[in-house]
């Protein structure tokens, strides 16, 4: 009974179930779509409680780690995925979906993933925080520049970024108040996992026709994501190892480089473009899980 409960509450099991339910019962996804923005705000409010500002002791070190997060998650990953999508995306709308991924802040899951994979926790926390703060300004800029849509107004998108980054960050500080801190930690995993699952279910469900019929589009999207996540991540790890970057720093840098907030990408794609633009984000949810499992198995194999 305990094992069954653990399976039902495990992050990876819930994510796999969300993808499968989206494929099987996608006709119900339209009922959830109008609420994805609010779901994401709740998820981010709880998940960012993992960012502890008291960890920032050395300003020089903090700036270095925060800049690392921005450079890896936005400039390196963003450059690679937009370049690949520009040449290989099967349609303009799907290219816009990849632009949204490039503009999306890193996944907060980087922090627990870093802990589980023996990374540098402080680097992961500060790198994620730095990229989150930068996303308020970079995300609207990237989307407007690369979408080619001169009618797309930056100010409403900027306000959306404030709503999805600053407000949840402020709420997360309230959730850490001594009176409710223990309850927050008790609920955090469930709220984040299930909120994220509903967002992924919606993205997969609305685009399930791609998974069942349009295999050419699916293959092209998957190929771009494979190169941007698996290949880029492993090439970076190889180069960093040659440069004698420590193992824990390499792991955290790898996660900062390759993991984007899938839920965020889904919601912004819904808000700005049509449903085809959500396809890359829906497929990315599978790749994010797969890459984490790959790194986990790789780490376990090395420790044998």
C-alpha positions in Angstrom: 0.0 0.0 0.0 2.8 2.4 0.9 4.6 1.6 -2.4 1.5 2.3 -4.3 1.1 5.7 -2.5 4.7 6.6 -3.2 4.2 5.7 -6.9 1.1 8.0 -7.1 2.9 10.9 -5.4 6.3 10.6 -7.2 7.1 13.5 -9.5 8.1 11.3 -12.5 5.1 9.0 -12.1 2.7 11.9 -12.1 4.4 13.5 -15.1 4.2 10.2 -17.1 0.6 9.8 -16.1 -0.2 13.4 -17.2 1.3 12.7 -20.7 -0.6 9.4 -21.0 -3.9 10.9 -19.8 -3.4 13.8 -22.3 -3.0 11.3 -25.1 -6.0 9.2 -24.0 -8.4 11.8 -22.8 -7.3 15.0 -24.5 -10.8 16.0 -25.4 -11.2 17.3 -21.8 -8.1 19.5 -22.0 -10.0 22.5 -23.4 -11.9 22.7 -20.0 -8.6 23.4 -18.2 -6.9 25.6 -20.8 -8.5 28.9 -19.5 -7.0 28.3 -16.0 -3.4 27.3 -17.0 -2.1 30.8 -16.2 -3.4 30.7 -12.7 -2.3 27.1 -12.2 1.2 28.1 -13.2 1.2 31.1 -10.8 0.3 28.7 -7.9 2.9 26.2 -8.9 5.6 28.9 -9.1 4.5 30.3 -5.7 5.2 27.0 -4.0 8.2 25.9 -6.1 10.1 29.1 -5.5 10.0 28.6 -1.7 13.1 26.5 -2.5 15.0 29.7 -3.3 16.5 30.9 0.0 17.9 34.5 -0.1 19.9 33.9 3.1 22.2 31.7 1.0 23.5 34.8 -0.7 26.5 35.7 1.5 29.3 36.7 -1.0 28.1 39.3 -3.5 30.9 38.4 -5.9 30.1 34.7 -5.8 26.3 35.4 -6.0 26.8 37.6 -9.1 29.0 35.0 -10.7 26.5 32.2 -10.2 23.5 34.3 -11.3 25.3 35.4 -14.4 26.2 31.7 -15.1 22.5 30.8 -15.0 21.6 33.6 -17.5 24.4 32.8 -19.9 23.7 29.1 -20.0 19.9 29.1 -19.9 19.3 32.1 -22.1 22.3 32.8 -24.3 23.8 29.4 -25.0 20.6 27.3 -25.0 18.5 30.0 -26.5 21.0 30.5 -29.4 21.2 26.8 -30.2 17.4 26.1 -30.1 16.4 29.1 -32.1 19.1 28.4 -34.7 18.0 24.8 -35.0 14.3 25.7 -35.1 14.9 28.4 -37.8 16.3 25.8 -40.2 14.3 22.7 -39.2 11.0 23.7 -37.7 8.2 22.4 -39.9 6.0 25.5 -39.7 6.1 29.2 -38.6 3.8 28.6 -35.7 6.0 25.7 -34.4 9.1 28.0 -34.8 7.3 30.5 -32.6 6.8 27.7 -30.1 10.5 27.2 -30.0 11.1 30.9 -29.6 8.8 30.8 -26.5 10.9 27.9 -25.1 14.1 30.0 -25.6 12.4 32.9 -23.8 11.2 30.8 -20.9 13.0 30.9 -17.5 14.7 27.7 -16.2 12.6 25.0 -14.5 12.6 25.4 -10.8 13.0 21.6 -10.7 16.7 22.3 -11.4 17.1 22.8 -7.6 15.8 19.4 -6.4 17.3 17.7 -9.4 20.7 19.2 -8.5 20.3 17.8 -5.0 19.4 14.3 -6.3 22.3 14.3 -8.8 25.0 15.7 -6.4 25.3 19.1 -8.0 26.4 22.4 -6.5 23.2 23.4 -4.7 24.2 27.1 -4.3 25.1 27.4 -8.0 21.7 25.8 -8.9 19.7 28.1 -6.6 21.5 31.3 -7.6 21.7 30.4 -11.3 18.0 29.7 -11.3 17.3 33.0 -9.5 19.5 35.0 -11.8 17.8 33.6 -14.9 14.3 34.1 -13.4 15.0 37.8 -12.7 16.5 38.2 -16.2 13.5 36.6 -17.8 11.3 39.5 -16.8 13.2 41.6 -19.4 14.6 39.0 -21.8 11.5 37.0 -22.4 9.4 39.8 -23.9 12.5 41.0 -25.9 13.3 37.5 -27.3 9.6 36.8 -28.3 9.1 40.1 -30.0 12.5 40.0 -31.9 12.2 36.4 -33.2 8.4 36.1 -33.7 8.6 38.8 -36.4 5.3 40.1 -35.2 5.5 43.9 -35.0 1.9 44.0 -33.6 2.9 42.0 -30.6 2.9 44.5 -27.7 5.8 44.1 -25.3 4.1 45.8 -22.3 1.3 43.3 -21.8 3.8 40.5 -22.0 6.1 42.3 -19.6 3.1 42.5 -17.2 2.5 38.8 -17.6 6.1 38.1 -16.7 5.7 40.2 -13.6 2.6 38.3 -12.7 4.3 34.9 -13.2 7.7 35.8 -11.7 7.6 38.6 -9.2 4.2 38.0 -7.6 4.7 34.2 -7.1 8.2 35.1 -5.7 6.6 37.5 -3.2 3.9 35.0 -2.3 6.6 32.3 -1.7 8.1 34.6 1.0 4.7 34.6 2.7 4.5 30.9 2.5 7.8 30.7 4.4 6.5 32.6 7.4 7.1 30.6 10.6 3.4 30.1 11.3 2.8 28.2 8.0 6.2 27.2 6.9 5.8 23.5 7.9 2.5 23.3 6.2 4.0 24.8 3.1 6.8 22.2 3.0 4.2 19.5 3.6 2.0 20.6 0.7 4.7 21.9 -1.7 5.6 18.7 -3.5 1.9 17.8 -4.1 0.9 21.3 -5.3 3.9 21.6 -7.6 3.6 18.0 -9.0 -0.2 18.0 -9.6 -0.4 21.6 -10.8 2.4 21.0 -13.3 0.7 17.7 -14.3 -2.6 19.5 -15.2 -0.6 22.0 -17.3 1.2 19.2 -19.2 -2.1 17.2 -19.6 -3.6 20.3 -21.2 -0.7 20.9 -23.6 -0.5 17.2 -24.6 -4.3 16.8 -24.8 -4.9 19.8 -27.1 -2.1 18.6 -29.4 -2.6 14.9 -29.2 -3.4 14.7 -32.9 0.3 15.4 -33.5 1.3 12.4 -31.5 -1.1 10.1 -33.3 -1.2 11.3 -36.9 1.4 14.0 -37.9 4.5 11.9 -37.3 6.6 14.1 -39.6 6.0 17.2 -37.5 6.5 15.1 -34.3 9.8 13.8 -35.6 11.1 17.2 -36.5 10.2 18.8 -33.2 11.7 15.8 -31.3 14.9 16.0 -33.3 15.3 19.7 -32.5 14.7 19.1 -28.8 17.0 16.1 -28.7 19.9 18.1 -30.2 19.1 21.1 -27.9 18.9 19.1 -24.7 20.7 15.7 -24.9 23.5 16.6 -27.4 24.1 20.1 -26.2 24.1 19.0 -22.6 26.6 16.1 -23.2 28.9 18.2 -25.4 28.9 20.9 -22.8 29.7 18.3 -20.1 32.6 16.9 -22.2 34.1 20.4 -22.8 33.6 21.5 -19.1 35.4 18.3 -18.0 38.3 19.0 -20.3 38.5 22.4 -18.7 38.7 20.8 -15.3 35.4 22.1 -14.0 34.5 20.2 -10.8 31.9 17.4 -11.1 29.3 19.2 -8.9 29.6 22.4 -10.8 29.4 20.5 -14.2 26.1 18.9 -13.0 24.5 22.1 -11.9 25.7 23.9 -15.1 24.3 21.1 -17.2 20.9 21.4 -15.6 20.9 25.2 -15.9 21.8 24.8 -19.6 19.2 22.3 -20.6 16.1 22.5 -18.3 13.4 25.1 -19.1 10.1 25.6 -17.3 7.8 23.5 -19.5 4.6 24.7 -17.8 5.7 28.3 -18.3 6.4 27.7 -22.0 3.0 26.0 -22.4 1.1 28.9 -20.8 2.9 31.7 -22.7 2.4 29.8 -26.0 -1.3 29.5 -25.3 -1.5 33.2 -24.4 0.4 34.6 -27.5 0.0 32.2 -30.4 -2.2 29.4 -31.6 -2.4 25.7 -30.5 0.3 24.6 -32.9 2.8 26.8 -31.1 2.3 24.7 -27.9 3.5 21.5 -29.6 7.2 22.0 -28.9 6.5 22.7 -25.2 4.3 19.6 -25.0 7.0 17.4 -26.5 9.6 19.1 -24.4 7.9 17.8 -21.2 8.8 14.3 -22.4 12.4 15.3 -23.1 12.9 17.0 -19.7 11.8 13.9 -17.9 13.9 11.7 -20.2 17.0 13.8 -19.8 16.7 13.8 -16.0 16.4 10.0 -16.0 19.3 9.8 -18.3 21.5 11.9 -16.0 20.3 9.9 -13.0 21.2 6.5 -14.6 24.5 7.9 -15.8 25.3 9.1 -12.3 24.3 5.8 -10.8 26.4 3.9 -13.4 29.5 6.0 -12.6 29.1 5.4 -8.8 29.0 1.6 -9.2 
